[in-house]
């Protein structure tokens, strides 16, 4: 019975797969043959390199032996070390076609063993040489020892120092976690009260925020770790508490700076350089704090509004404006000191001092947005000194 069309197609498919398998098998056999040849070539190359290395060692030893013979008057010879002999013997086995070597003529007298090392009293410069292998071994051992240190030794056992440190750290960590859990349980009710206080807090003035933050900090100061304990209270208003603290801290820093400016007094006994540097340093701090507050005023003010935190103190109509006005006091003290110096010294170095005073006055003028009547009067006094000296 003749096969139908479906059987013919299956047969053709099998024939094609068989042909493809035969072609693939032939290719693999060819690749295998080439790899075998490459391995054989590499083995021969390695054998030749080993033979060449052994031959080089033998030649170096003979040169060393001949040089030693030349330095000894009794004509004694050194024996080759066993490592070299074994290498040369291995060369004859591994290399079937070694290069011909020139053999030394046998002597009638058997060479004596190497002479003993000279004593310390006979060691001279010719008898002592540096051995790099000693230095290398010492460095290798000390490096490995320092690397092992307080870690694990070769047998996998923890060193005593590392064990003590690890045990102590585990004990401290366990106590720390235990204290956090204890604080969480002990102060749970009180923290819930603080949560309601912070969430419902509203203020009309930034000074009220400063007082409220001080009270919150005192209430939480008994906790072993405030952040770790409060993490166990999901309802804790962390963002609002952080912004309250940020606002209170910035306000307090600026307020302290204002008090420092108002309490500034010039010391006549202080040298001119020290006095001017002290005023300049205070003005630099003032400008830095005010500029930083103005830069973050828009973004910070929006966040403060969202949490009912006063923010108007950051405007020029608030504390920032007051601080700029306070800088006029520094300008007054600076110009007064320079005027006194110029009058007492009769105009000595008048040019440099005058320029220095005017430059500082100009800086304050730009920073504060102008001068008031008192500051402008002191400026005219400084200007008149310069005019009278010119005449």
Secondary structure, DSSP 8 states (H G I E B T S, - for coil): ----HHHHHHHHHHHHHHHHHHHHHHHHHHHHHHHHHHHHHHHHHHHHHHHHHHHHHHHHHHHHHHHHHHH-TT-------HHHHHHHHHHHHH-TT----------SS----------GGG--TTT----HHHHHHHHHHHHHHHHHTTSB-TTS-B-HHHHHHHHHHHHHHHHHHHHHHHHHHHTHHHHHHHHHHHHT---SSHHHHHHHHHHHHHHHTTSS-HHHHHTT-TT--HHHHHHHHHHHHHHHHHHHHHHHHHT----TTS-HHHHHHHHHHHHHHHHHHHHHHHHTHHHHHHHHHHTT---GGGSTTTHHHHHHHHHHHHHHHHHHHHHHHHHHTTTTTHHHHHHHHHHHHHHHHHHHTS--HHHHHHHHHHHHHHHHHH-
